[in-house]
Amino acid sequence: MITISAEILATSGASQFAALAFSGETVVGQLEGRVGEAQAVRKLGELADGAPIVTDAPRRAAELLGRADARAPLVWDVLELAALLVPACPGGGLERVTSFFGIVADGAGLVRQARRALMLFELLLVLLDRVDSQTLLHVTRLAAGLDWPLRALFNQLQQRRALSPLETGALAAGTPIGGWIANGAPARRRHAERVDPDAASRPPPLEPAEVARRLAPDADIARALAGYEARHEQVRMAQLVADALSGGGQLLLEAGTGTGKGLAYLLPAALYAVRARRRVVVSTATTNLQDQLFEHDLPLVQSGLDGEQPLRATVLKGRGNYLCLRRWQTLLHAGDLSAADRMLLIKTLFWLPRTTTGDRAELRLSAAEDEAWQRLSAVAEACTPLRCTYHRIGVCFLARARRAAEESHVVIANHALLLSDMASRSRVLPDADVLIVDEAHHLEDEATHQLGWRLGERELLSRLERLWTPGVHGSGALPEALGFIGSASGPSLTPALGPTLEHGERAALQMGAAIRRLFERLARLLEDPELLASGGDDAALRISAAVRAGSGWQELEHVWAEAAEQLHEVERAIVEVTAELEALPGLSEAARDLLAELGGHQDYWRDVRSRLHACVHQPGQGTVYWVSGGSRFRAAWLNAAPLEVASLLRERLFATPEASILVSATLAIGGSFDYVKRRLGLDDACAHALGSPFDYARAALLYVPNDLPDPTQPGYQSRMERTVVDVVTRMQGRTLVLFTSRAQLRTTYHALREPLAAQGIKLLGQGIDETSRTRLLDSFRRGSRVALFGTNAFWEGIDVVGEALSCVMLTRLPFAVPTDPVYAARAEQFEDPFAEYAVPQAVLRLKQGFGRLIRSRTDRGAVVVLDRRIVTRFYGQVFLRSLPGCSVKQGPASRAGVEVADWLTTSNARPAAAQLAL
């Protein structure tokens, strides 16, 4: 066996390699040092000679060995194997993974890396030997259809087990989690004692002074957190939250960067929940932030609750995050599986015996596997608790998560769940006595998304295939149900199923054709000269009265009439087969599971028909409809969203809780909360703006080149590009450049990649070098001379502390695209849409982008706004008054790099004489 570690030194054109060939534990061959690529290829080929290779760099090893004049060896990724066998192990490279397992290797440099790879692999072989034969059999069966190097390893292990054909058949027919279900099911807990708020007297008030004492430098929380710093803003925020909890009502809080707002609202919320026996629901923007609150902030809060009852807290996510055991078992034994289905099932086979939550966040999935997860998740239309075996015996992951939430003082949710639950017939969240919304600036957009819908051809056809895939051996829920009926009915009744089979297959075929025709017509609507001339990959066409009056829409109405007729036939087939199946005596568990699946299909297609009918024939006054297209309009989607969400939030979300507290770093515009209050239906809410503990006047410079053309004028792009090169070069990388469109990002990236490379600076582009935001940020943090170009996802929610990020460049003010269908429809509701809607939206967005720069007390940096409208237009002062009190300069674009570099090298004692005074 050979283990390889390789580091590529791109700047010199040479490489460093370390490769050790082993026979048992004896090194029988070695390559070490800096060598030319041709020599490395030859030597590696000699060392390998067909033996399996274990490495943490599989792509590079396979590439080099593929050129060697030797038998092509197997290349096994030791990090992939570790993540498969132990899903809890961290990512981030061989060093982190071996540290996780406590592995220490002798030697130095890359030889040490190679020895680490070997030692990790030997440990994983021990774990592999402990895998039960049934799991291993399922893994090898699923892997047989994959081009996957590790398949050979599992096949070798399976062959060593030497099972008889009888044993193999019995194990293959079973499910490997049977023992886990029997032995690992958690005991049902009694519901926690709760007080009905309507029947109880008002709890005693939570004193702000007590909250302040618990955040003091000598308190338990300070002792539990290394490097704790008392922050006036954090204490003040906690006191305001305590007042709101005691007095009820609605509160808006803007807390500047560095406040520590999670601890500031969780501490009083926990005290109040435990003492008053109330349930507090905390909602934040993403599942990652949920985990951060639960794993970092809540333990600190619990350390500060001395003398109180134990705090019960849990994380609750949306249905799609939890694995459904019934759907998993069905897919495990299905015949028609994609490569992504197979790889996902292999990962879950090793994960299921270890997980206590069933949360997909515990798995590292590729984009294709993430899409395949939808076939396993506990979505509402597939969830029928009364018919589900796993729910009845108490091991359903979603049911366990809901039960834990019902028994908790504090439930940490996310906005997607909070808002989808608000409109759902099948709720997940328990009722909230107190609601705290963190990252509240996302609430309107998330409500727009969750209360709307999107339908695409691919999704509909995929769902139709799961119902019935016509063919000689038709597959799907309907043929499977008819098979059950035929088996139970006996030979005498089997011929009577013929018409039902023919009807179902014909309906599925015709429905598939109708869906294709419908979306072909929708795509044609995007063939508008203005949309085609936009040059972007994506387009959106609002379905306005003018569009509906056109000939293209009339053709679409005709196509929809045909599709609606076929959809009705599909629904009728589902109803008929469901009734036949329900009438059978003594239904098996499998038949009950199939009934649940058919019920889900029936609900789904009923919703599809209702939505499409409303869009085509009965559009509501309060709904915006549009067609969107991607990849130069080769695919089209039909979309809908509410025209406004304020009234829905007011009536369905904020009306019930005793107190609703909304928190964000970006809520006020020029010191006023009026815009956010109107958008969220909180007209009567109290509001407070808290500053930041950071000294922005000394920590941050805002530089505005005042001689650039406006972004809408000719010559802007070339001047902007020269300024970016100048600043990034003088900063030696360490710069985040934020764009408002992907098209401009790509244009600028391709224009500047070589000029920056000539200066020794590596350029990373979102969606070009990497699609994962996390991996891009990791590369940016670790690099020494790196610049990063990003769009929407990078304007907020990223933390790069220290000198790795010393400059943020904003290419233009982040105004919404005027033709965006939802924006355009909502803008029509204002007398002055630009001043009342466009500017406030852009201000909040700019504040988020600005906030990427200073993430700690020791950070220093500069923001360069490459849009002179911030100092030349009347609305510019609104933007400037909304930013923290930083130092401000304006001057020529040619001086931007010099001014930024000079400012950053100047002593911290620099006085802040020009705070936002232009």
C-alpha positions, -999 to 999 in steps of 0.1 A, spaced: 0 0 0 12 35 -7 2 67 11 7 101 -6 7 137 5 14 164 -21 17 202 -19 16 221 -52 38 253 -53 21 271 -82 44 301 -81 76 281 -88 61 255 -112 77 228 -91 60 205 -66 68 189 -32 58 153 -28 60 128 -1 50 92 -8 56 61 14 51 26 1 43 0 28 44 -37 31 26 -42 64 41 -15 85 75 -16 68 85 12 45 96 -4 12 98 26 -9 99 64 -5 97 96 -25 104 129 -6 113 164 -15 109 190 -42 110 174 -77 99 182 -111 65 168 -122 79 143 -148 102 128 -122 74 126 -96 51 109 -121 77 83 -129 87 76 -93 51 74 -81 43 49 -109 72 28 -98 62 29 -61 25 22 -68 28 -6 -94 -9 -13 -91 -11 -12 -53 -40 8 -37 -31 43 -28 -44 61 3 -42 98 2 -57 131 15 -52 146 -20 -70 121 -43 -75 143 -74 -38 153 -76 -26 117 -70 -50 103 -96 -39 130 -121 -2 122 -116 -5 85 -116 -27 85 -146 3 98 -166 26 71 -152 36 41 -174 22 16 -149 -10 -2 -140 -36 23 -130 -39 20 -92 -69 25 -70 -68 59 -53 -87 59 -20 -96 93 -3 -89 87 34 -108 119 43 -139 108 24 -137 74 42 -134 91 76 -164 113 69 -184 83 58 -176 61 88 -176 88 114 -200 116 102 -192 137 133 -155 141 123 -147 177 111 -138 188 76 -109 211 68 -80 188 59 -59 159 72 -45 177 102 -79 186 117 -93 151 111 -63 133 126 -64 156 156 -100 147 160 -90 110 163 -60 118 185 -35 106 159 1 118 163 27 109 136 65 110 137 86 128 111 84 162 96 68 180 67 50 160 40 65 126 51 47 132 84 15 140 64 19 107 46 23 88 79 -8 105 92 -28 93 62 -16 58 69 -24 58 106 -58 73 99 -65 46 73 -55 19 97 -78 32 124 -107 34 98 -100 -3 89 -106 -12 125 -140 7 124 -148 -10 91 -144 -44 107 -170 -35 132 -197 -27 106 -224 -53 107 -228 -76 77 -263 -64 68 -251 -28 65 -221 -39 45 -242 -59 21 -265 -29 14 -234 -7 9 -219 -31 -17 -252 -35 -34 -257 3 -38 -221 9 -47 -223 -16 -76 -239 11 -97 -213 38 -89 -180 49 -104 -166 52 -69 -130 41 -59 -139 31 -24 -163 5 -38 -134 -19 -42 -125 -15 -5 -161 -24 6 -162 -53 -19 -130 -67 -4 -144 -65 31 -176 -81 20 -158 -110 3 -138 -117 36 -171 -121 55 -178 -152 33 -216 -153 38 -236 -181 25 -262 -174 -3 -290 -180 22 -275 -155 47 -270 -130 19 -306 -132 8 -320 -129 43 -298 -99 51 -305 -81 18 -343 -83 23 -340 -67 58 -334 -32 70 -301 -27 90 -316 -3 115 -339 -29 130 -317 -34 160 -313 3 165 -350 9 164 -356 -18 190 -327 -9 213 -321 28 207 -356 43 209 -356 71 235 -380 67 264 -411 89 261 -409 118 285 -437 133 304 -446 167 291 -431 195 312 -454 212 336 -467 244 320 -488 273 330 -516 286 308 -507 323 305 -544 331 302 -552 314 335 -523 326 355 -515 358 372 -489 380 355 -454 367 365 -432 390 386 -413 415 365 -377 407 355 -356 435 370 -331 451 346 -306 456 374 -305 418 379 -298 412 343 -270 437 344 -255 420 375 -254 387 356 -234 403 328 -209 420 351 -172 413 347 -172 392 380 -203 372 372 -205 335 363 -209 342 326 -177 362 326 -158 334 343 -171 309 318 -160 328 287 -123 333 282 -115 369 273 -149 382 284 -154 419 280 -182 439 296 -200 459 270 -223 488 279 -244 482 247 -249 445 255 -260 453 291 -284 480 279 -299 457 253 -304 430 278 -322 455 301 -345 466 273 -353 430 265 -361 423 302 -385 453 303 -402 441 271 -406 406 286 -421 419 318 -444 445 302 -453 428 270 -458 444 236 -436 448 207 -399 460 206 -375 468 178 -338 468 187 -309 478 164 -277 465 179 -244 475 163 -217 450 153 -199 436 183 -227 441 208 -231 404 215 -268 405 209 -273 367 212 -263 367 248 -281 400 254 -315 386 245 -310 349 255 -301 357 291 -333 376 300 -354 353 279 -341 322 298 -346 338 332 -382 348 322 -390 314 307 -378 294 337 -395 316 363 -427 323 345 -430 289 329 -434 305 295 -421 292 262 -398 315 243 -393 309 206 -362 325 191 -360 327 154 -328 335 134 -320 337 97 -303 303 90 -298 268 104 -261 276 109 -270 305 132 -294 283 150 -266 258 158 -243 287 168 -269 300 193 -275 265 207 -238 254 209 -221 287 219 -245 312 235 -269 289 254 -242 272 274 -230 306 285 -265 315 295 -269 283 314 -237 291 333 -253 324 344 -285 308 358 -272 299 392 -300 292 417 -326 288 389 -344 257 377 -326 239 349 -331 255 315 -347 232 289 -338 243 254 -338 227 219 -332 234 183 -361 229 159 -358 231 121 -381 228 92 -395 194 81 -371 192 52 -341 189 75 -353 157 92 -350 122 77 -382 102 74 -374 66 83 -404 53 63 -393 71 31 -357 60 38 -366 24 40 -387 27 8 -359 42 -11 -333 17 3 -352 -11 -14 -362 8 -45 -349 -5 -79 -345 27 -99 -319 47 -81 -297 76 -94 -260 78 -85 -269 106 -60 -296 84 -45 -271 56 -40 -244 77 -25 -268 94 -2 -282 60 10 -246 48 16 -239 78 38 -271 74 58 -264 37 64 -234 46 85 -250 77 100 -283 64 111 -271 42 140 -252 72 154 -276 101 150 -300 111 177 -316 139 157 -319 128 121 -308 163 111 -292 164 76 -268 191 89 -248 162 104 -240 149 70 -217 164 43 -236 162 11 -228 172 -25 -253 193 -44 -267 163 -61 -271 144 -28 -287 174 -13 -313 174 -40 -318 136 -35 -324 143 2 -358 156 -8 -368 120 -13 -359 112 23 -371 142 42 -401 145 64 -421 168 41 -457 175 50 -473 158 21 -455 125 28 -461 126 66 -491 107 80 -484 100 117 -515 79 123 -504 54 96 -467 55 103 -450 26 121 -420 47 131 -442 74 146 -462 49 165 -432 33 182 -416 67 190 -386 68 168 -398 94 142 -371 121 142 -395 149 135 -419 138 162 -391 136 187 -379 171 178 -415 185 182 -419 167 215 -387 182 228 -398 216 217 -431 213 235 -412 205 267 -386 233 264 -384 268 279 -365 281 248 -370 268 213 -344 280 187 -360 281 152 -353 297 119 -372 322 98 -381 297 71 -397 274 97 -413 303 116 -430 317 85 -438 285 66 -454 273 99 -475 304 100 -492 295 67 -491 256 70 -519 232 77 -494 209 94 -475 230 120 -441 220 134 -435 248 160 -453 249 193 -471 280 203 -449 309 215 -456 329 247 -427 352 237 -413 356 202 -377 369 196 -367 374 160 -330 378 154 -316 390 120 -350 407 117 -340 426 85 -346 393 67 -381 388 78 -400 405 50 -380 387 22 -383 354 39 -421 359 44 -424 368 7 -406 335 -1 -424 312 23 -459 326 16 -453 323 -22 -446 294 -44 -425 283 -74 -432 255 -99 -409 242 -126 -411 216 -153 -383 194 -138 -400 193 -103 -434 184 -117 -421 157 -140 -400 143 -112 -430 141 -89 -450 125 -117 -424 98 -122 -425 90 -85 -463 85 -90 -460 65 -122 -432 60 -146 -448 43 -177 -431 14 -193 -430 -24 -197 -424 -26 -159 -440 6 -147 -426 20 -115 -440 44 -89 -466 46 -62 -496 37 -84 -482 6 -100 -469 -5 -66 -504 -1 -51 -520 -20 -80 -495 -48 -73 -506 -50 -37 -542 -50 -48 -536 -77 -74 -517 -99 -49 -544 -96 -23 -573 -100 -47 -563 -133 -62 -563 -145 -99 -601 -140 -103 -600 -103 -98 -566 -95 -113 -581 -90 -149 -604 -63 -135 -573 -42 -128 -565 -39 -165 -586 -8 -172 -572 9 -141 -537 1 -152 -543 14 -187 -561 45 -174 -533 54 -150 -506 49 -175 -524 69 -202 -531 97 -177 -494 98 -166 -481 99 -202 -505 126 -213 -499 146 -181 -462 145 -187 -466 158 -223 -490 185 -211 -465 197 -185 -438 200 -212 -460 219 -235 -471 243 -207 -435 252 -197 -425 255 -233 -451 282 -237 -440 299 -205 -404 299 -218 -416 316 -250 -429 345 -230 -393 352 -220 -383 357 -257 -388 394 -253 -363 416 -271 -355 436 -239 -350 405 -218 -328 389 -245 -308 421 -248 -301 422 -210 -272 398 -214 -277 381 -181 -282 344 -175 -315 349 -157 -346 368 -166 -380 375 -150 -412 386 -166 -440 399 -145 -474 386 -156 -491 420 -159 -524 429 -175 -505 437 -206 -489 403 -208 -523 386 -202 -538 406 -231 -511 393 -255 -515 364 -280 -488 344 -262 -509 343 -230 -540 332 -249 -521 303 -263 -509 294 -228 -545 294 -215 -554 269 -242 -524 247 -232 -533 250 -195 -569 238 -203 -555 206 -217 -530 202 -188 -558 207 -163 -579 180 -179 -550 155 -177 -542 166 -142 -578 158 -132 -574 123 -147 -543 118 -127 -560 128 -95 -589 105 -103 -565 76 -108 -550 83 -74 -584 84 -57 -596 52 -73 -564 32 -65 -564 46 -29 -600 35 -23 -592 0 -37 -561 -3 -15 -579 9 17 -607 -17 11 -583 -46 14 -585 -66 47 -555 -68 70 -533 -42 54 -495 -48 60 -472 -21 72 -459 -17 37 -494 -12 24 -501 14 50 -469 32 41 -479 32 5 -513 47 14 -495 75 32 -474 81 1 -505 82 -22 -521 107 2 -491 129 -2 -493 127 -40 -530 136 -39 -524 167 -17 -495 178 -39 -513 176 -72 -544 192 -58 -522 222 -47 -505 223 -81 -539 225 -99 -552 252 -75 -521 273 -80 -519 270 -117 -556 277 -121 -554 308 -99 -524 321 -119 -539 315 -154 -576 324 -147 -582 340 -113 -551 360 -102 -557 376 -68 -553 413 -64 -528 407 -35 -506 383 -54 -477 389 -78 -471 364 -106 -441 361 -128 -422 338 -152 -385 334 -145 -358 317 -167 -323 306 -163 -293 295 -184 -304 319 -212 -340 308 -208 -337 272 -216 -357 265 -185 -387 284 -171 -404 286 -137 -438 300 -127 -437 320 -95 -461 337 -71 -456 359 -40 -478 381 -18 -479 418 -27 -474 427 9 -467 408 40 -472 434 68 -509 426 74 -502 388 74 -473 392 99 -494 415 121 -524 391 122 -507 357 122 -473 361 138 -473 390 162 -509 391 174 -506 360 198 -473 362 217 -473 383 250 -441 400 237 -425 402 203 -389 414 202 -371 420 168 -333 424 167 -309 432 140 -277 452 132 -296 469 104 -331 482 111 -329 520 113 -325 544 83 -310 577 92 -319 570 128 -356 563 120 -374 529 123 -405 540 104 -397 521 72 -392 488 90 -422 492 112 -444 497 81 -429 468 62 -434 443 91 -467 455 104 -453 468 137 -466 504 135 -470 507 173 -438 490 184 -412 507 206 -378 511 190 -342 517 202 -309 520 184 -279 509 203 -244 518 191 -214 495 187 -187 490 212 -162 494 184 -145 528 179 -153 532 142 -137 566 140 -103 550 146 -110 516 132 -126 523 98 -121 546 68 -148 553 42 -132 565 9 -153 577 -20 -136 583 -54 -155 614 -65 -143 615 -102 -156 581 -114 -185 582 -139 -219 572 -125 -224 534 -127 -251 540 -154 -227 561 -176 -202 549 -203 -167 545 -191 -176 534 -155 -167 498 -159 -131 504 -171 -124 531 -145 -139 509 -118 -116 480 -128 -85 502 -127 -94 514 -92 -100 478 -80 -66 467 -93 -49 497 -77 -65 492 -43 -62 454 -42 -25 456 -53 -16 481 -26 -35 460 0 -16 429 -12 -49 412 -15 -69 411 18 -99 427 -1 -135 417 -5 -151 433 -36 -189 433 -34 -211 434 -66 -248 438 -71 -250 415 -102 -234 382 -112 -229 394 -147 -208 424 -136 -188 402 -112 -180 378 -140 -170 406 -164 -147 422 -139 -133 389 -127 -122 378 -162 -108 413 -169 -87 415 -137 -76 379 -130 -44 381 -151 -34 417 -141 -38 407 -104 -19 374 -109 9 394 -124 11 412 -91 12 379 -72 -24 382 -61 -48 353 -64 -84 362 -73 -113 341 -61 -147 346 -77 -181 335 -63 -197 310 -87 -164 308 -108 -137 293 -86 -161 277 -62 -199 276 -56 -197 270 -18 -195 302 2 -179 284 31 -151 269 10 -144 303 -7 -142 320 27 -118 293 40 -95 298 10 -97 336 15 -89 334 52 -59 310 47 -44 328 17 -17 355 21 -23 375 -10 -59 368 -20 -88 390 -31 -124 378 -32 -153 389 -55 -188 382 -42 -224 391 -48 -255 389 -27 -244 360 -4 -213 380 7 -230 413 16 -239 398 50 -234 369 74 -197 364 69 -170 370 96 -134 373 87 -115 386 117 -81 402 115 -59 413 87 -71 387 62 -99 412 54 -86 448 56 -106 464 28 -142 461 15 -150 476 -19 -186 482 -29 -189 486 -67 -222 504 -66 -250 513 -42 -272 482 -38 -304 494 -53 -330 467 -63 -333 458 -100 -363 480 -111 -377 452 -133 -377 426 -105 -414 415 -105 -420 417 -67 -401 450 -64 -419 465 -94 -454 455 -81 -447 468 -46 -432 500 -59 -465 508 -75 -480 511 -40 -459 543 -32 -464 579 -42 -426 583 -45 -413 547 -49 -377 557 -52 -375 578 -20 -400 557 0 -390 522 -11 -358 520 -32 -336 541 -11 -345 526 23 -340 491 9 -306 500 -5 -295 517 28 -302 486 48 -282 466 23 -253 490 23 -252 488 61 -248 450 59 -220 453 33 -202 479 55 -206 456 85 -183 430 69 -152 451 77 -149 455 114 -156 423 133 -135 428 165 -121 456 187 -86 451 171 -98 451 134 -89 481 113 -98 486 77 -112 506 49 -144 506 28 -142 520 -7 -175 529 -23 -170 531 -61 -203 549 -66 -200 586 -64 -238 590 -61 -233 586 -24 -218 621 -23 -234 638 -54 -271 629 -51 -296 642 -27 -302 608 -12 -265 602 -5 -268 618 30 -294 592 39 -268 565 33 -241 583 51 -262 592 82 -271 555 85 -235 542 87 -214 540 119 -193 571 128 -162 562 108 -136 585 92 -146 597 58 -126 609 28 -133 616 -8 -109 622 -36 -98 610 -71 -100 574 -80 -63 574 -88 -55 581 -51 -78 554 -36 -51 528 -32 -26 553 -17 -51 568 7 -63 534 20 -28 520 24 -17 553 41 -46 553 65 -41 517 75 -4 523 83 -10 554 103 -9 552 141 -40 543 160 -37 577 176 -50 594 145 -78 618 155 -112 614 138 -118 649 126 -139 640 95 -165 617 109 -192 615 82 -187 651 74 -183 655 36 
